[in-house]
Structures are given as structure tokens and as C-alpha cells.
Amino acid sequence: MSEITAEQVAHLANLARIDLSSAEIDRLTIELGQIVDSVAKVAAVATPDVPATSHPMPLTNVFRDDVVVPSLTVDQALSGAPDRAGDKFRVPAILDEE
């Protein structure tokens, strides 16, 4: 088991400005110790001959050609708008700016 102490957890919580109860510190001490131990196990088998991976399966992007197709006219697109200003939707202002 890793040597994570309750004092270290309390110190880290203080640095992060997180108020933890003593029960939370005790629980996190155990959990952080388990995390550090798990990382150490992975580091032990991740030798230089093991390639780094971000995904277990190779990823490929599927692209298609952009094709121009007929679209809505401005009037069709704005036909359901409650209010419009020319060729744009008109919405209530949310900031005190013009």
C-alpha cells in the first residue's frame, strides 16, 4: 500500500481550498493510496518496448465530400420566428449593451 497519509490529504485539501471532514479525509486517504498503487502497477509493466496508446483500437476519421444541395430560403427559415429583423432572428437583449 502506498504511503499516503491523512496529513498529506488534509494539506492538499487546504491548498485546494476544500473543506473536508475527518471522515472524508480518512476515506480519501485510502482511495488516493489505492490510486497511487494502481498507477505504480501500470508503470511497472509499461516498459519502453510497450508503445503508448490513447485508444485500444485504431481510430480513423470518415470523411465525405461537401456537396452543395438546395436549402431553405431566408423566408422559409424565418417563417416560424416570433420576431425578425430583416434576414435575422430578433431576440430580446440580455446585456446592457447595444
Summary of the structure (lengths in Angstrom):
residues: 98
radius of gyration: 28.3
end to end distance: 61.3
largest distance: 68.6
contacts: 134
relative contact order: 0.08
helix: 39%
strand: 4%
